[in-house]
């Protein structure tokens, strides 16, 4: 019996010595030669009172930060060389040691090139694009399983499905893909969109794995396709692993008594007349009760998100970022975040979602704009919602009034003087948050061709939503987002038609696809439509014409927003095209002579190239 108690006491002592455990370490790893300093976040039961030591001569402890939550420690570390380094936490007689990996940074990583006006961006909602691996449709560790009949449910699309269709995208003329968030979203309902993040450092297992995502980026690069990561700094999800045990009491806004934002983010650009109460409600309110609002003014939170996206860029070899709901963040602090990312990657393009139809408000958020209050977001690019709205409005009804039809598009682009560099703006006909363009124009192929001709040849960076190239329409407009974010038919086994192939498309879908492919391939091969000067010509009859021109070429885009024919007189454009110049239609291949006049049919369009 005595021997039993001695053994029991020895065992309990041994267990107590090992009880000091770290169950979370973020970032997952780090890299040599980074300008961004390494600050580890450790989580574990009552670890805050621990002493910390680092073994080895490649990683050095500079400081320890403790918050008001005893379950967290933040370690400031100095990285000297690659390797696996042991970090030990000691609390009394208790010790816990874990290994942390430092990798060598890729050669030339800091100077990586990004997406630009030379590219065509293709927006994919992975859950609704293609199901390449049915085995991960429902996984035990996630709250929501696959149910294709539920408009707001998981449908099973995944990263493997994207890999399987990279050749399709390359053939279309796509040179960059932007996926809506692919990290874990473990909300119990409507988790398919990914914007309620539950774990920032791990790919949702229903999409695949970290390694598969890395493979997707590499496979895309083999085909000349870049990858853009969707960034969400404004909020996490209530299913995030730290929810209920936030690293500090001020980690999120109004954590004890959350309230919903008033969504009036445009007041961020109004420091003169706005109400302080309204501004506080906008900036500190939660986007939704399932989306806790992050407090970026806490330097630990800001460091967390800076390291997070530097890690993904470095680890997965990414080519750019898109920031969700950029103006909802604390604007001055978010500008520091942007500068920190660009300090690490000076050539990186970061496009911010600034959803407003007024060019002056969108321009406020473009980093190169000259704002009266001295604010600069640092963003190289913002999304051009004003142009999208004018194209959609102009083609959704018979033009009527001063700002409709082609005149509305002209009026939007004439305000480019508000932007520091309008050629960086992300231009689009639709995206995952708004009505599909084909729904707006009721499937009219003529109107579709006009919209695509403008987006493919105007200034900025053209972006397509998955399925736009075949005029994909919503499955059920009454379901809102759930019905508009429908599946790409052919991406699932057993689909009646395969829209990824010509055989599976209708005549109009094939015509739309061919029109789009012709324009996108031209866009990505011709500097004149990538960076040439934009000159648009004023008309009041809804014949909208603009030119892109440089020292070598002139490209004239002709669109008729009217429901009847309009006369085009070539002499109106002699400042860019001399009388008698012979060009070629990019759409038909036919020869065109600039002389006299001709009728542009109802909802007609053409793109004509003239070589100087």
Number of C-alpha atoms within 10 A of each C-alpha: 6 7 8 9 10 11 12 12 12 12 12 12 14 13 12 13 16 15 15 23 19 20 10 14 16 17 21 15 15 25 21 17 16 16 12 15 15 19 24 23 19 20 23 16 13 16 22 22 15 18 13 18 14 19 15 12 11 16 22 17 16 10 12 15 13 16 15 12 16 18 20 25 25 20 18 16 17 16 19 14 15 17 18 17 19 15 18 19 21 18 17 11 12 17 18 18 19 15 13 18 14 20 15 13 16 13 8 8 15 20 12 16 17 20 24 23 22 18 25 27 27 25 21 22 25 27 28 24 26 27 27 23 17 16 11 19 22 18 13 9 10 16 14 21 20 19 14 14 9 13 19 20 20 23 26 29 29 27 27 21 23 25 20 15 16 19 16 14 20 17 14 19 24 26 24 26 29 22 18 22 24 29 24 27 32 24 20 12 13 18 22 30 22 23 22 26 27 22 18 23 17 17 20 25 21 30 26 22 18 19 13 16 20 16 16 21 21 19 17 22 17 11 15 12 25 26 26 25 22 22 22 21 24 25 24 25 25 20 21 21 15 14 15 10 15 17 24 17 14 17 20 25 20 17 17 8 6 16 19 16 21 16 17 14 23 19 18 19 20 13 12 8 7 13 12 10 8 15 21 12 18 25 26 24 23 27 21 16 14 14 20 28 29 25 23 25 17 15 11 19 18 19 18 19 18 20 22 17 22 20 19 17 23 18 18 19 18 25 25 25 22 22 20 22 18 25 26 26 25 18 20 13 17 22 19 16 21 19 18 19 22 19 14 16 22 15 17 23 21 26 24 26 21 24 19 16 16 16 20 17 20 26 28 24 29 28 21 19 24 15 16 9 10 7 16 20 24 21 22 23 29 26 26 29 22 22 24 23 19 24 28 24 20 25 27 20 15 13 20 11 10 10 17 23 28 26 25 23 24 23 17 20 20 13 14 16 13 19 23 17 18 22 21 25 25 26 27 26 28 22 21 17 10 12 20 24 27 24 16 19 20 15 16 16 18 18 27 26 20 21 23 23 23 26 24 28 26 26 25 26 26 29 25 24 22 25 24 24 22 24 24 23 21 21 15 14 14 10 14 16 18 19 18 23 30 24 25 21 21 18 23 22 12 9 11 10 16 17 20 17 11 14 11 15 17 13 11 15 21 19 18 22 20 17 20 24 19 18 23 24 19 18 23 18 13 13 17 21 27 25 19 22 17 18 18 19 13 16 12 12 15 24 25 24 23 21 26 24 25 18 10 11 20 22 26 25 24 21 27 29 32 24 15 12 16 20 13 17 14 17 15 12 19 14 9 18 24 15 15 14 14 17 23 17 17 18 17 12 11 10 12 15 14 19 16 11 12 13 13 19 16 17 23 21 25 20 23 23 23 21 15 15
